[in-house]
Amino acid sequence: MAHPFVPSVRVLTRRAAVARIGAGGLALGLGARARPALAQQSTADVSPEAVPPALEIWVSGWEAADPTQLAQAYAEDAVVEVVPFNTTLPGQGAIQQYFTAYFGAFADPNPTITLVFATEEHAAAEWTFEGQYTGQLPGLPPGEGQPVSVRGANIMTLRDGAIVEERIYTDLAGLLGQLGLGAAAPGTPASATPAG
């Protein structure tokens, strides 16, 4: 089955992506804290200059937990959908406000990009987020310092040097379980969860 953003990629490992990616895309493997700058893996057909600048800004802003820098990667009229929370963020201001609240809900936020794929018009990123839940996310009770480690992925549309659309997918069940809010504990199959 072909990857929707990089049609020639079948396996989304860094090695396979670099080996199979075509001239229309770029695979980036990111070793977050180990590499201060955006690490780039390229084939002979793809130059490092092919990395969309908005994606570089997005990665840097995400890993720094800096909502101001992160917002600079988006077009003024960008739309972001936070799928598990059924939330739509219209415009760069709302996006910055969301990330300010999100990062602010955690002491010592530690977001890490684990993998990014990009073409000229689309990008996908996989990430982890760790921190101590000490604030409050919308729709959830206030934190009590619970440690959390959550995985997620973002799918982006790029146009004119900026992110214009994005969908954020987060392991909400894992987050709720770590916060003690009744969801299955991470790694627990749904069929093994005791009934009511």
QUIVENDA-V7843 format. One record per backbone hydrogen bond with DSSP energy under -0.5 kcal/mol. NH is the residue of the N-H (numbers start at 0). CO is the residue of the C=O. E is the energy in kcal/mol with one decimal. If there is no record, write none. Layout:
{{NH;CO;E} {NH;CO;E}}
This chain:
{{2;5;-0.7} {2;8;-1.7} {8;5;-2.7} {9;7;-0.5} {16;12;-2.8} {17;13;-2.7} {18;14;-2.0} {19;15;-2.1} {20;16;-2.4} {24;21;-1.6} {25;117;-3.5} {26;40;-0.6} {27;115;-3.0} {29;27;-0.5} {29;113;-0.6} {30;28;-0.5} {31;29;-0.8} {31;112;-0.8} {33;30;-1.0} {34;30;-1.6} {34;31;-0.8} {40;26;-1.0} {45;42;-1.2} {49;46;-2.2} {50;47;-1.6} {54;51;-1.0} {55;51;-1.5} {56;52;-2.4} {57;53;-2.4} {58;54;-2.6} {59;55;-2.3} {60;56;-2.8} {61;57;-2.8} {62;58;-2.6} {63;59;-1.5} {64;61;-1.2} {65;60;-2.6} {66;64;-0.7} {69;65;-2.7} {70;66;-2.3} {71;67;-0.9} {71;68;-0.7} {72;69;-1.7} {73;70;-1.7} {74;162;-2.6} {77;74;-1.9} {78;163;-1.9} {79;88;-2.1} {80;165;-2.9} {81;79;-0.5} {81;86;-3.2} {82;80;-1.1} {82;167;-1.5} {83;167;-0.5} {84;81;-0.9} {85;82;-1.5} {86;81;-1.7} {88;79;-3.6} {89;87;-0.7} {90;77;-3.5} {90;88;-0.8} {91;75;-2.0} {94;90;-2.0} {95;91;-2.5} {96;92;-2.3} {97;93;-2.3} {98;94;-2.3} {99;95;-2.2} {100;96;-2.1} {101;97;-2.9} {102;98;-2.6} {103;99;-1.8} {104;100;-0.9} {104;101;-1.0} {105;102;-1.4} {106;131;-3.0} {108;105;-0.6} {109;129;-3.1} {111;127;-2.9} {113;111;-0.5} {113;125;-2.5} {114;125;-1.5} {115;27;-2.4} {116;123;-2.8} {117;25;-2.8} {118;121;-3.3} {119;23;-0.8} {122;155;-2.0} {123;116;-2.6} {124;153;-2.4} {125;114;-2.9} {126;151;-2.6} {127;111;-2.5} {128;149;-2.8} {129;109;-1.2} {130;147;-1.7} {131;106;-2.3} {132;130;-0.6} {132;145;-3.3} {133;104;-1.2} {133;131;-1.2} {134;104;-2.6} {139;136;-2.3} {142;134;-3.9} {144;132;-2.9} {145;132;-0.8} {147;130;-2.8} {149;128;-2.9} {151;126;-2.1} {152;168;-2.5} {153;124;-2.5} {154;166;-2.3} {155;122;-3.4} {156;164;-2.7} {157;120;-3.0} {158;161;-2.7} {161;158;-1.3} {162;72;-2.8} {163;156;-2.8} {163;161;-0.5} {164;156;-1.3} {165;78;-1.7} {166;154;-2.3} {167;80;-3.0} {168;152;-3.2} {168;166;-0.5} {170;150;-2.3} {171;169;-2.2} {174;170;-2.1} {175;171;-3.0} {176;172;-2.2} {177;173;-2.1} {178;174;-1.5} {179;176;-1.2} {180;175;-2.8} {187;184;-2.3} {188;186;-0.6} {191;188;-1.6} {192;188;-0.5} {192;189;-1.2}}
